């Protein structure tokens, strides 16, 4: 009991320290590039958390996260630039649009699973990319430029330093929502469907509804990340959203830990930093990422979060016997 209460206090202290660090971080970083990298880490965390919710907690393989990411980015770009919708309204509308696409992408999961579902979602994402690449309205291969940044009391938030606070405010809300969802009855249904869909169906879980809900939530996170990316960079084109970045997303959740609340956060931070540090060796990046994924699956299957959990159990010691007053 003492260990548990101490551990809970430690988590609250760490959370408070993280919030304080995020508040002052843009002001103490040495230059604009590091702030930019922090913004990209926040966007990738949202993508990884959403994908982990679907793949790690519900057991549905999604190889089309980059397609949903593209839909969120283009939807927000079109709404704000072409249709004149205010950015603060365009962002939630883009999230809603992407969630609707996630609902329809989830339909194949009701009939296929495993590698077949992976192929279906990959085919969807490639269809999205090719459609955008051939759409005159969306600028074809040139994409959409001049996407407005959000404004606050008339001031445009173009700089990375200002956009940093928008991104991490939404990241914190996204993580809080993810935490509450996983601890809720719906979160338990997600895990039940992942572990044994047939048994979950027997005990009254609507497996079809749970899978579709997971796809919608995964898409909503991707849509939010895409919207933030579009308004941050001010430009999107189809060549950004390719199968290559899907490898990054998968590595994030595998490295961070499939089915762990902080798996997407850890993976998003580590992979984004590693990707930026090795950008000059771009021709070898995918080879290295592929080897990393193989090694993690073989020797570190539960990722960083699983390792930390095992370490915590080791420090906690054996469970007290039944009847023990400290139990």
Buried (B, 14 or more C-beta within 10 A) or exposed (E): EEEEEEEEEEEEEEEEEEEEEBEEBBEEBEEEEBBBBBBBBBBBBBBBBBBBBBBBBBBBBBBBBBBBBBBBBBBBBBBBBEEEBEBEEBBBBBBBBBBBBBBEBBEBBEEEBEEEBBBBBBBBBBEBBEBBBEEEEBBEEEBBEEBBBBEEEEEEBBEBBBBBBBBBEBBBEBBEBBEEBBEEEBBBBBBBBBEEBEEBBEEEBEBBEBBBBBBBBBBBBBBBBBBBBBBBBBBBBBEBBBBBBBBBBBBBBBBBBBBBBBBBBBBBBBBBBBBBEEEEEEEEBEEBBEEBBEEBEEEBEBBBBBEBBEEEEEEEEEEEEEEEEEE
